[in-house]
Amino acid sequence: MNSPRALIALSTIALTAFLISCGKDDKPKPDDQVRVREASLNLTCATDRTNAPNTFERPIVIQVSLDGFRADYMQKINPPNLNKIAKAGIYSPGMIPSYPTHTYPNHFTLVTGRTPSHHGILSNVFWDEARKEKYDAFGDSSGDGTWYQGDPIWNVVEKNGMIAHTNQWVGSEVHVNGQDPTCYAPYSSKVNTAQRVNIVMEWLKLPAEKRPHYINTYIAIIDSAGHSAGPNSKEVREAVMEADREVGRLWDFIQKSDLPINLVITSDHGMQENFQDKIIFLGDKTNLSGFKWSDKGAAVMLYHDDEARVQQAYKDLKAKENNYKVYLRNEIPAEFKLDNPDRVGDLLVISELGHYITDRTFNPNKPYRVGGGSHGWPASNKAMHALFIAAGTHITKRRAPITNFSNIDVYPFVMELLGVTTAVPFDGTAATLHPFILQD
């Protein structure tokens, strides 16, 4: 290698050959990384890492995220491969997402076992009073690992002497606690669904010393279709069937393999249809000038340094409360588990299902239009319920669906499958899914 870091353009097959050869004739110094590209997949890989020899026979877990897969799509759309995998293992008809039911908080909950208040990513957009900064999932702040708390599963795996590879999962490229998985890729809309599955299968072809024991990959098309066209649209049906086809291809690959692989398929939240005549313009009800907003849509948190302004806004919004509920921070129902005082808003406003909260100032020059679908409502609404399927060499085959459970319990389930532990606290419990793990 001519330099500590290199940018190399490779096909998937060439990438595999490169990773297999790493550490043989051309060993980089410790912690050196090589950036590689497969089509639009931008991977950063630490080439000096190997699995500890005593871990070669340990199980492998592949975690697939189908963003925005509403739980009842299993019945409404009837994807054949997902139903086949569900019958080969365990399936919940409605995993309970954490509140708020948004992408970033729930993806990070799935890999830390912590509620959003405890892993820090309270929503897709929020304000931190102690930092005097805004976190924005769609801005530069989302790449700053100091916003994220907990012990992500890829860090747990690496600390236990095994390799982890991640593909576009929230938080996997931001150096949480100064650590990284061996290979990771940031989100890119240019990577299609087939490519997101292809890289998983190529990683599984690596030799034992380089083969990751934990792999995840993120599939976005269902959520994108839900937002643009709504959950009952042909676009969502087509996206679900495309994702089903690719996950089915991965399952067929796993079945032909002699590796001890367990496949865990999850979504982060469901989807609810939007209605153009159910927009709530919050600024029509009180003076919100100078307030900081979190997300728009199902719910918003509002922040202001002046307590008198907070109280006046609360009084006005409470007096005109219709198709929404408003809470002061200390009145927020405990079921939402919003107990991070630096990041929870002074006010929380939650719309009734199907209503959309915004402000005219966000788009002042033309009529405000909402997309086909949204999420973010409390999980008491079944439209927000998420997907959970797990099947593989260490998972029981259960004919009946399992009881719905909280997504904070996925993390300890994955840890137990991998045979790893962490000393870092988390909120989930292993007892929920332990009965469905086959013991050696």
Residue pairs with C-beta under 8 A, 6 or more apart in sequence:
1 26
1 28
1 32
1 34
4 28
4 29
4 32
5 32
5 33
5 34
5 35
6 34
6 35
7 35
7 37
8 18
8 34
8 35
8 36
8 37
9 36
9 37
10 18
10 36
10 37
10 38
11 38
12 38
12 198
12 199
12 202
13 202
15 36
15 38
15 43
15 202
16 202
16 205
16 206
18 36
19 45
19 47
19 183
19 206
19 210
20 206
20 207
20 210
22 28
22 34
22 45
22 47
22 48
22 210
23 47
23 48
23 50
23 210
27 47
27 48
28 34
28 47
28 48
29 48
30 48
31 46
31 48
32 46
32 47
32 48
33 44
33 45
33 46
33 47
34 44
34 45
34 47
35 42
35 43
35 44
35 45
36 43
36 45
37 43
38 195
38 199
39 190
39 191
39 195
40 188
40 190
40 191
40 195
41 167
41 185
41 188
41 191
41 195
41 199
42 185
42 186
42 188
43 183
43 184
43 185
43 199
44 173
44 180
44 183
44 184
44 185
45 182
45 183
46 180
46 182
46 183
49 158
49 163
49 182
50 163
50 209
50 210
51 161
51 162
51 163
51 208
51 209
51 210
51 211
51 213
52 161
52 162
53 209
54 161
55 160
55 161
55 162
55 213
56 208
56 209
57 260
58 162
58 213
58 260
58 418
58 419
59 213
59 260
59 261
59 262
59 392
59 393
59 394
59 417
59 418
59 419
60 204
60 211
60 212
60 213
60 214
60 215
60 259
60 260
60 261
60 262
61 213
61 214
61 215
61 261
61 262
61 263
61 264
61 414
61 417
61 418
62 200
62 215
62 216
62 217
62 250
62 254
62 261
62 262
62 263
62 264
63 110
63 111
63 153
63 214
63 215
63 216
63 217
63 264
63 265
63 266
63 414
64 216
64 217
64 219
64 247
64 250
64 263
64 264
64 265
64 266
65 107
65 110
65 169
65 216
65 217
65 218
65 219
65 266
65 267
65 268
66 219
66 222
66 243
66 247
66 265
66 266
66 267
66 387
67 103
67 107
67 218
67 219
67 220
67 222
67 223
67 267
67 268
68 103
68 222
68 223
68 224
68 225
68 226
68 227
68 267
68 268
68 269
68 270
68 271
68 375
69 222
69 240
69 243
69 267
69 270
69 386
69 387
70 226
70 231
70 267
70 270
70 271
70 383
70 385
70 386
70 387
71 92
71 93
71 94
71 95
71 267
71 270
71 382
71 385
71 386
71 387
72 93
72 94
72 270
72 382
72 385
73 79
73 222
73 231
73 236
73 240
73 387
74 82
74 83
74 86
74 91
74 93
74 387
77 236
77 237
77 240
77 241
79 240
79 241
79 243
79 244
80 244
80 248
81 244
81 245
81 247
81 248
81 251
82 244
82 247
82 248
82 265
82 387
82 389
84 248
84 251
85 247
85 248
85 251
85 263
85 265
85 389
85 391
86 389
86 391
87 397
87 399
88 391
88 397
89 263
89 389
89 390
89 391
89 392
89 395
89 396
89 397
89 398
89 436
90 388
90 389
90 390
90 391
90 395
90 396
90 398
90 402
90 433
90 436
91 388
91 389
91 398
91 401
91 402
92 387
92 388
92 389
92 401
92 402
92 403
92 404
92 405
93 385
93 401
93 404
94 382
94 385
94 386
94 404
95 266
95 267
95 385
95 386
95 387
95 388
95 404
95 405
95 406
95 407
95 410
96 379
96 385
96 386
96 404
96 405
96 406
96 407
97 106
97 109
97 268
97 269
97 270
97 379
97 384
97 385
97 386
97 407
98 105
98 106
98 109
98 115
98 116
98 337
98 379
98 406
98 407
98 408
99 116
99 335
99 336
99 337
99 338
99 378
99 379
100 116
100 122
100 123
100 295
100 298
100 299
100 376
101 268
101 269
101 270
101 298
101 375
101 376
101 377
101 378
101 379
101 384
102 123
102 124
102 268
102 269
102 295
102 375
102 376
103 124
103 137
103 170
103 223
103 268
103 269
104 121
104 123
104 124
104 137
104 142
104 170
105 116
105 119
105 121
105 122
105 123
105 124
106 116
106 268
106 269
106 386
106 407
107 169
107 170
107 171
107 218
107 268
108 114
108 116
108 119
108 121
108 148
108 150
108 152
108 170
108 171
109 115
109 116
109 119
109 407
109 408
109 411
110 266
110 268
110 407
110 410
110 411
111 152
111 153
111 154
111 169
111 171
111 172
111 216
111 411
112 119
112 149
112 150
112 151
112 152
112 153
112 411
112 426
113 150
113 408
113 409
113 410
113 411
113 412
113 426
113 427
113 428
114 149
114 150
114 408
114 426
114 427
114 428
115 337
115 408
115 427
116 122
116 123
116 337
116 338
116 340
117 337
117 338
117 339
117 340
117 343
117 344
118 149
118 150
118 340
118 426
118 427
119 148
119 149
119 150
120 147
120 148
120 149
120 150
120 340
120 343
121 135
121 137
121 147
121 148
121 170
121 171
122 135
122 294
122 338
122 340
122 343
122 344
123 294
123 295
123 301
124 136
124 137
124 138
124 294
124 295
125 134
125 135
125 136
125 137
125 138
125 293
125 294
125 295
126 134
126 135
126 294
126 301
126 343
126 345
127 133
127 134
127 135
127 292
127 294
127 301
127 303
127 343
127 345
128 134
128 135
128 147
128 342
128 343
129 303
129 341
129 342
129 343
130 342
131 342
133 141
134 141
134 292
135 141
135 142
135 147
135 343
136 142
137 170
141 147
142 174
143 173
143 174
143 186
144 174
145 171
145 174
145 175
145 176
145 177
145 178
147 174
148 171
148 174
148 176
150 176
150 424
150 426
151 177
151 422
151 424
151 426
152 171
152 172
152 176
153 164
153 214
153 411
153 414
153 415
154 164
154 166
154 172
154 180
154 181
154 184
154 214
154 216
155 164
155 176
155 177
155 179
155 181
156 415
156 420
156 421
156 422
157 163
157 164
157 181
157 213
157 214
157 418
157 420
158 164
158 179
158 181
158 182
159 179
159 422
160 418
160 419
160 420
160 421
162 212
162 213
162 214
162 418
162 420
163 181
163 182
163 210
163 211
163 212
163 213
163 214
164 181
164 182
164 212
164 213
164 214
164 215
165 181
165 182
165 183
165 184
165 203
165 212
165 214
165 215
165 216
166 172
166 173
166 181
166 183
166 184
166 185
166 215
166 216
166 217
167 184
167 185
167 196
167 199
167 200
167 215
167 216
167 217
167 218
168 185
168 186
168 187
168 188
168 191
168 196
168 217
168 218
169 216
169 217
169 218
170 218
172 181
172 184
172 216
173 180
173 184
173 185
173 186
181 214
182 212
183 203
183 212
185 191
185 199
187 218
187 220
189 220
193 219
193 221
193 242
193 243
193 246
194 246
196 217
196 218
196 219
196 246
197 217
197 246
197 247
197 249
197 250
199 217
200 215
200 217
200 250
201 250
201 253
203 211
203 212
203 215
204 211
204 215
204 253
204 257
204 259
204 261
205 211
206 212
211 259
213 418
214 414
214 418
219 243
219 246
219 247
221 239
221 242
221 243
222 236
222 239
222 240
222 243
222 267
223 271
224 239
225 233
225 235
225 236
225 238
225 239
226 233
226 236
226 239
226 271
226 372
226 373
226 375
227 271
227 371
227 372
227 373
227 374
228 235
228 371
228 372
228 373
229 235
229 236
229 372
229 373
230 236
230 271
230 273
230 274
230 371
230 372
230 373
231 270
231 271
231 272
231 273
231 372
231 373
231 383
232 273
233 372
236 271
247 265
250 263
251 263
251 391
254 261
254 263
254 392
260 392
260 393
260 394
261 392
261 393
262 390
262 391
262 392
262 393
262 394
262 395
262 417
263 389
263 390
263 391
263 392
264 388
264 389
264 390
264 410
264 413
264 414
264 417
265 387
265 388
265 389
265 390
266 386
266 387
266 388
266 389
266 407
266 410
267 386
267 387
268 386
269 375
269 376
269 384
269 386
270 375
270 382
270 383
270 384
270 385
270 386
271 373
271 374
271 375
271 383
272 298
272 353
272 354
272 373
272 374
272 375
272 377
272 381
272 383
272 384
273 354
273 372
273 373
274 354
274 356
274 370
274 371
274 372
274 373
274 374
275 354
275 355
275 356
275 370
276 369
276 370
278 323
278 354
278 355
278 356
279 355
279 356
279 358
279 368
279 370
280 323
280 324
280 351
280 355
280 356
280 357
280 358
281 358
281 359
281 360
281 368
282 288
282 300
282 317
282 349
282 357
282 358
282 359
283 359
283 360
283 361
284 360
285 316
285 317
285 320
286 312
286 313
286 316
286 317
286 320
287 312
287 313
287 316
288 302
288 313
288 359
290 304
290 306
290 309
291 302
291 303
291 304
291 309
291 313
292 302
292 303
292 304
293 300
293 301
293 302
293 303
293 359
294 300
294 301
294 302
294 303
294 345
295 301
295 376
296 356
296 357
296 358
296 359
296 362
297 351
297 356
297 357
297 358
297 374
297 375
297 376
298 350
298 351
298 355
298 356
298 357
298 374
298 375
298 376
298 377
299 348
299 349
299 350
299 351
299 357
299 376
299 377
300 345
300 348
300 349
300 357
301 344
301 345
301 346
301 347
301 348
301 349
302 310
302 313
302 345
302 346
302 347
302 348
302 349
303 345
303 346
304 310
304 313
304 346
310 328
310 346
310 347
313 347
314 326
314 328
314 347
317 324
317 326
317 347
317 349
318 326
323 351
323 352
323 355
324 349
324 350
324 351
324 352
324 355
324 357
325 349
325 350
326 347
326 348
326 349
327 333
327 347
327 348
327 349
327 350
328 346
328 347
329 341
329 344
329 345
329 346
329 347
329 348
332 338
332 344
332 348
335 378
335 380
336 348
336 378
338 344
338 348
349 357
350 377
350 378
351 357
351 377
353 377
353 381
353 383
356 370
356 374
358 368
358 370
360 368
362 368
375 384
377 383
377 384
378 384
379 385
385 404
386 407
388 405
388 407
388 410
390 413
390 433
390 436
391 397
393 438
394 417
394 437
394 438
395 417
395 436
395 437
395 438
396 435
396 436
396 437
396 438
398 436
402 436
405 432
405 433
406 428
406 432
408 426
408 427
408 428
408 429
409 428
409 429
409 430
409 432
409 433
410 428
410 433
411 426
411 428
412 426
412 428
412 429
412 430
412 432
412 433
413 430
413 432
413 433
413 434
413 437
415 421
415 422
415 430
416 430
416 433
416 434
416 437
417 437
